[in-house]
Amino acid sequence: VPPLLGAVLVSLAAGVGEELVFRGALQPRLGIVLTSLLFAAVHVQYQVPGIVMIFLMGVGLGLLKQRTSTTFTACVHVFYDIGAFLLPD
């Protein structure tokens, strides 16, 4: 698979899958903060500053979901991930 296509496919799978689980299923039951903590906890492969940033992104996506929809947050997540893949290391 070409790298750009791979980045898009991984971003699509992660964005849609994670948003369905975290914002769609867990957030209505657990709230934004606890859901964001769990979201950050599944990204422990990153250093502490990255995990903190992911927690803050989770809060932002949670607030966005509260005002829009899970579908919209999934789209934002996908585009964010694609952008992150395209940044040079």
C-alpha positions as CSV (number, residue, x, y, z in Angstrom):
1,V,0.0,0.0,0.0
2,P,1.5,3.4,-0.9
3,P,2.3,5.5,2.2
4,L,-0.3,8.2,1.5
5,L,-3.1,5.7,1.0
6,G,-1.9,3.8,4.2
7,A,-2.0,7.1,6.2
8,V,-5.6,7.8,5.0
9,L,-6.8,4.3,5.7
10,V,-5.3,4.2,9.2
11,S,-6.6,7.7,9.9
12,L,-10.1,6.7,8.7
13,A,-10.1,3.5,10.8
14,A,-8.8,5.1,13.9
15,G,-10.9,8.2,13.7
16,V,-14.2,6.5,13.1
17,G,-13.5,3.6,15.4
18,E,-12.3,5.6,18.3
19,E,-15.0,8.2,18.0
20,L,-17.7,5.6,17.9
21,V,-16.4,4.0,21.1
22,F,-15.3,7.1,23.1
23,R,-17.6,9.9,22.1
24,G,-20.6,7.8,20.9
25,A,-20.7,5.0,23.5
26,L,-18.7,6.1,26.5
27,Q,-19.1,9.8,26.8
28,P,-22.9,9.8,27.3
29,R,-22.3,7.4,30.3
30,L,-19.0,8.6,31.7
31,G,-18.8,12.3,30.8
32,I,-16.2,14.2,29.0
33,V,-13.3,14.2,31.5
34,L,-13.4,10.4,32.3
35,T,-13.8,9.5,28.6
36,S,-10.9,11.8,27.7
37,L,-8.7,10.1,30.4
38,L,-9.6,6.7,28.9
39,F,-8.9,8.1,25.4
40,A,-5.5,9.2,26.5
41,A,-4.8,5.9,28.3
42,V,-5.1,3.9,25.1
43,H,-2.4,6.2,23.6
44,V,0.3,5.3,26.1
45,Q,2.8,4.6,23.3
46,Y,3.5,8.4,23.3
47,Q,5.6,10.2,25.9
48,V,3.9,12.1,28.7
49,P,3.6,15.4,26.9
50,G,1.9,13.6,24.0
51,I,-0.5,11.9,26.3
52,V,-1.4,15.2,27.9
53,M,-2.0,16.7,24.5
54,I,-4.2,13.7,23.5
55,F,-6.2,14.2,26.8
56,L,-6.7,17.8,25.8
57,M,-7.7,16.8,22.3
58,G,-10.2,14.3,23.9
59,V,-11.7,17.1,25.9
60,G,-11.9,19.2,22.8
61,L,-13.5,16.4,20.8
62,G,-15.9,15.8,23.7
63,L,-17.0,19.4,23.8
64,L,-17.4,19.3,20.0
65,K,-19.5,16.2,20.2
66,Q,-21.7,17.8,22.8
67,R,-22.4,20.6,20.4
68,T,-22.6,18.7,17.2
69,S,-22.5,14.9,16.6
70,T,-20.4,11.8,16.8
71,T,-20.2,11.8,13.0
72,F,-18.7,15.3,13.0
73,T,-16.1,14.5,15.6
74,A,-15.1,11.4,13.6
75,C,-14.5,13.6,10.6
76,V,-12.4,16.0,12.7
77,H,-10.5,13.1,14.1
78,V,-9.8,11.6,10.7
79,F,-8.6,14.9,9.3
80,Y,-6.4,15.6,12.4
81,D,-4.8,12.1,12.0
82,I,-4.1,12.6,8.3
83,G,-2.5,15.9,9.1
84,A,-0.4,14.3,11.8
85,F,0.7,11.6,9.4
86,L,1.8,14.1,6.8
87,L,3.9,16.2,9.2
88,P,7.6,15.4,8.8
89,D,9.3,13.6,11.8
